[in-house]
Amino acid sequence: MSDQWVLWVLVAASGFHVMDEHAMGWQGWASRQLGEKFGVYPNWSDFWVTSAALIVFGIAAAMIGWQAPAIALALPALLLINAFGFHIIPSLAADRPNPGLFTAVILYVPLSVWAYVAAYNDGVFCFWTVVGSILIGAALMASAIGFLVLAKRFRYPDSQGPGSRS
């Protein structure tokens, strides 16, 4: 029996992670962190759009499953990159938990490892699948920041014309 259903568990974990980040004040934390490093100051709209993209990608990865394991495993790769690069390491460096740390540690790390083990047990795990999943996951993580950086330079301002609300 296939264990690819673990990918659906990761989608649910992503929803809990969004709640964790929101409850712990992601916008203030992200503005400080990304403002210092990239000169961008994300707002709550940025948070919701990025969170929606995560959930949509997660659903797509779970639906694809082992038919394209590098794409499916890009979800746990993305979540591991997020967990270590944006939650665990920065929290240790700051000596303070950041928004999302709790679900990153409790859900993302063990469930993502489980997804790779499930792929191995189901016979779809190989070196190139792992490399591909990591590259796709890293590209997705980079795009989240990349779009914010691009928006800083190229974004059109919100409309102030007839019918718009200020």
C-alpha positions in Angstrom: 0.0 0.0 0.0 1.2 3.5 -0.9 2.1 5.9 1.9 1.8 9.0 -0.3 -1.1 10.2 1.8 1.5 11.7 4.1 1.6 14.5 1.6 -2.0 15.4 2.6 -0.9 15.4 6.2 1.8 18.0 5.2 -0.9 20.2 3.6 -2.9 20.1 6.9 0.4 20.9 8.8 0.9 23.9 6.5 -2.5 25.2 7.6 -1.6 24.9 11.3 1.8 26.6 10.5 -0.1 29.5 8.9 -2.1 29.9 12.1 1.0 29.7 14.2 2.7 32.4 12.2 -0.3 34.6 12.3 -0.9 34.2 16.0 2.7 35.0 16.8 2.9 38.2 14.8 4.5 37.2 11.5 4.2 40.6 9.9 6.1 42.5 12.5 8.8 39.8 12.7 9.1 39.5 8.9 9.3 43.3 8.4 12.2 43.4 10.9 14.0 40.4 9.4 13.5 41.0 5.7 13.7 44.8 6.1 17.2 44.5 7.4 18.4 41.9 4.8 16.5 42.9 1.7 14.9 46.3 2.3 11.4 44.9 2.0 8.6 45.2 4.6 5.9 42.6 4.0 2.3 43.4 5.0 -0.5 41.1 6.0 -1.7 40.9 2.3 1.7 39.5 1.4 1.3 36.9 4.2 -2.1 35.7 3.0 -1.1 35.5 -0.6 2.1 33.6 0.2 0.2 31.3 2.6 -2.5 30.6 -0.1 0.2 29.8 -2.6 1.7 27.3 -0.1 -1.6 25.6 0.4 -2.3 25.5 -3.4 1.2 24.0 -4.0 0.7 21.6 -1.2 -2.6 20.3 -2.6 -1.0 20.0 -6.1 1.9 18.1 -4.7 -0.3 15.7 -2.8 -2.6 15.2 -5.8 0.5 14.4 -8.0 1.9 12.1 -5.4 4.3 9.4 -6.6 3.4 9.9 -10.2 6.1 12.7 -10.2 7.9 12.1 -6.9 10.4 15.0 -7.3 7.5 17.5 -7.5 5.6 15.7 -4.7 8.6 15.7 -2.4 9.3 19.4 -3.2 6.6 20.0 -0.6 8.5 18.4 2.3 11.7 19.9 0.9 10.2 23.4 1.0 8.9 22.8 4.5 12.3 21.6 5.8 14.0 24.6 4.2 11.4 26.9 5.8 11.7 25.1 9.2 15.5 25.3 9.4 16.2 28.5 7.4 13.4 30.7 8.6 12.4 29.3 12.0 14.9 27.0 13.9 18.2 28.7 13.0 16.9 32.3 13.3 15.2 31.5 16.6 18.4 30.0 18.0 20.4 33.0 16.8 17.9 35.5 18.3 17.5 33.3 21.5 13.7 33.8 21.1 11.1 31.8 19.2 9.9 33.4 16.0 6.4 33.1 14.5 6.0 29.6 13.1 8.8 28.0 15.2 6.5 25.7 17.1 4.8 24.1 14.2 8.0 24.0 12.2 9.6 21.9 15.0 6.6 19.8 16.0 5.0 19.3 12.5 7.2 20.3 9.6 10.4 18.4 10.5 9.0 15.0 11.6 6.3 14.9 8.9 8.7 16.0 6.1 11.2 13.3 7.1 8.3 10.8 7.2 7.4 11.8 3.6 10.9 11.0 2.4 10.8 7.7 4.3 7.4 6.9 2.7 8.8 7.6 -0.8 11.7 5.3 0.0 9.3 2.6 1.3 7.2 2.9 -1.8 10.2 2.6 -4.1 10.1 6.1 -5.6 13.1 7.5 -3.7 16.4 7.9 -5.6 19.2 10.4 -5.6 17.9 12.5 -8.5 14.4 12.6 -7.0 15.8 14.0 -3.8 18.0 16.5 -5.6 15.1 17.6 -7.8 12.8 18.0 -4.8 15.3 20.1 -3.0 15.9 22.3 -6.0 12.2 22.8 -6.6 11.6 23.5 -2.9 14.5 26.0 -2.7 13.2 27.7 -5.8 9.7 28.0 -4.3 11.1 29.4 -1.0 13.4 31.9 -2.9 10.4 33.0 -5.1 8.5 34.1 -2.0 11.2 36.5 -1.1 12.1 37.2 -4.7 8.6 38.5 -5.5 8.8 40.9 -2.5 12.1 42.2 -3.7 10.8 42.6 -7.3 7.6 44.4 -6.0 9.8 46.9 -4.2 11.2 48.0 -7.5 8.4 47.3 -10.0 5.1 47.3 -8.1 2.2 49.4 -9.4 0.6 51.4 -6.6 -2.9 50.5 -5.6 -5.6 52.5 -7.5 -6.9 55.7 -6.1 -9.2 56.3 -9.0 -13.0 56.2 -9.2 -14.6 53.3 -7.4 -11.5 52.6 -5.2 -11.6 52.8 -1.5 -8.8 54.6 0.3 
